[in-house]
Amino acid sequence: MDNFEKVEKIREKTGVSYEEAKAALEANNYDLLDAVIALEKQGKTASSNANYSTGWENHTNLLVTEPPKSEKKTNDAGDSIGAFFAWVGNLIKKSWENRFVISKQGNEVGQMPVLVLILLMFGFFWVVVPLMIIGLFFDFRYSFKGGSKIEVDLNAFCDKATNAANDIRNDFKNSNKNGNGQN
């Protein structure tokens, strides 16, 4: 960096005139850091316009500036992608914490993470759903339990499905009894 660029850099960062920046550089053997410190001691820097540090933490960049927070971008693609993956990760975590419970006559027959149920539904939909419906007619009950809050009351839905299957089964039994009794 030549002397003119050093003068320009100090002028940009501190808000002093060309003469003051040149004089500070000449007085400090053209060392940018020492020149800025000298201008600070003289009270000539416009601290409201400049944001710089003379501390060791910023040793890789002599004069470090940051735009005010209002000028920083808040909606770039990296943040959106990161937020999406965080949401997916949270969804997977919740689906692993919550359980799909299968019970018969008040006794728990088995349970599995909701994530496993979802994967089974995607892979073997035409097998899993009919088996679940047939299970309803054989007095199996399905429910969900777990530590994560479930937004929709799925257990009420499962109870309604079970009650509907019981009603259909009872109607079928009653029609068979009435049909056999009349013959």
N, C-alpha and C positions, 0 to 999 in steps of 0.2 A: 504494500500500500504506500503510495507516494505521499508527500507532505500535504498536497492539496486535498487528497482524499481524506486524510486524517483531520484536516481543518473542517472539511465538509461534514464528516461524521460527528465531530464534537458539536458543531453548530446545529445539526439535526437533533441531537439527543439532549442538548442543554438549553437551546434557545438563545444562545449568545450571538453577538455579531461576529463577522469574519475577523475583524481586528482583535477582538478579545480572545477568540479561539486560537488565532495564530500566535498571539503573545503568550498565551498559556502553554501552548505546545513548545515554543522556543524556550521558555523559561524552564521547561521540564524535559529538555533534550528529546523532544518529539515522542514522548511516551504518553500514549492516550490516557491510560489510567491515572497517571500522576497529574496530567493536565486537567482531567475532569475533577479530581479531588481538590486541586488548587482552586478551580472555579467554584466549587461548592463552598470551600472555606471563605472565599471572598463574597459569597452570597449572590453570585451573578447567574446561577442556574435558575431556569424556570421549572421548578419542581412539579408544577401542575401539568406541564406539557411532557415531561420526561419521566420515564420509569426505567431506572437502571440500577445496577448493583455493583458495588466494589468489593463484595464478599467473595470468599473462596468457592462457595457452592456453584458459582457461575464462571469458573475459571476457563472453560472451553470457549466462551464467547465473551469478549471483553465488555461490550455494552449490550445488555439483554433488555429487550423491550417486549411488552405484551400489550395487545389492544385491550381497551376497556371491555369488561364482561358483556356489555350491551352490544358490542360489535362482533363478538365471537359467534361463529355459526353454531346453531343449536340443533339443526335438523339435516345432518349429512347422511349419506348412504351407510357409512360404517356404523353409526349409532342405530339406524333403523334395523340393519341386519343383526347387530348385537342384541337389540331389544327383542327381535323375533326369536332368536335362538334361546334367549333367556326365558321367553314365554313357553317355548316348546319344552325346554328343560324342566320348567316348573310343572307343566302339564304331565310330563312323563313321571316326575317325582310323585305328584298327587295320585296318578293312576297306579303307581306301585304301592303307595301307602294304603289306599282304600282297597277293600276286599269285596269280592262277589261271593256270597254265602249261599250254599244249597243245604236245605234242611227238609226233614220229613218227620211229621208228627212231633214237632217241637225239638227234635234232636238234630244237631248239625251233622250232616253227612260229609261235607267238604267245603273248602273255600279256596279261592285263588285270587291273586292280584287282578284288579280291573284291567291292567295292561295286558295280561295273558288272555282275558276274555275278549278284549278288543282285537288282539292278534288272531285269535281263533275265529272270530267273526269275519275278519278280512280274508283269512285263508280258507276256511271251511264253512262259509255262511250257510250253504244248502244242507249241511249236516247238523251244525250246532243249533240253529233256530228250530228245525223240526224236533230235535231231541229235547230241547227246552219246552216246547209246546206239549209234546207227549208226556214229559215229566210232570207238567201241571195236572194232567188227567190221572196220574198215579200218585197224587197228593204230595208232590214235591213243592216246596216254597223257595222263592229266591228273594234275597235281600242284599243290601249293600251296607257295609260298616267300615269305619276307619277314622283316622285322626283328622283328615282334611275335611273342610266344609264342603258339602255337596250342595251345589246351587239349586238344583231341581230335586224335588222330593221323589226320588226314584223308588223308595220303598213303598210309598203309597201306590205308585203305578204298578209295582210288582204284586201288591196285595189285591188290587182291582183285577189284574189278570188272573191271579189264582182263584179269586171268588167267581169270576166269569167261567173259568174252566170247571170249577166245582158245580156251578149251576147247570152247565151243559151236561156234565157227567150224571148229576142227579136226575135231570130231565130224561136222559137216555135210559137210566135204570128204571125210572117210573114208567116210561113208555114200554119197556120190555116186560115189566111186571104186569101192566094192564093188558098188553098184547098176549102174554102167555096165560093169563087168568081167563081170558075170554074164549080161548080155544077149548 
